[in-house]
């Protein structure tokens, strides 16, 4: 829960009063404060509107799954959802370099990292690792006199 402390100062006596108000839900809140002394004198009311955001951004990645290998190109799609998303602080990296989501066509090992930050400072990071291997496994026979009994077999993955 978010605790908001509000202090009101009475200038004539130099005293102040403190009141604790607890807000336990995300969203927009209104706080209206008005005080009255023992003689019935009311203060000018103060109204504040504010938002509480304790939820981190949601990151959705489609087109790939973590630790999967693909035989064809992949078309990565991203969606970052948050009411108060700071788009300037949303970053996408492919193998450590800034990246704009697109098709990935080349064979290789890939690490996709998406970082999102909202205006309240809540952060989320999602990382997915995958490979593209369109060529498949290649088998080469080296130094063999007979193809029926290969002496040296090397498996090369691309």
Protein Blocks (a to p, Z undefined) as FASTA:
>chain_A
ZZdddddddfknopacddddddfbecddddddddddfkopacddddddddddfbdcdddd
ehiaehiacfbdcddddddddfklcfklpccdeehiacdddddfbgcddddddddddfko
pacdddddddddfkopadddehifbfklcfbdcdddZZ
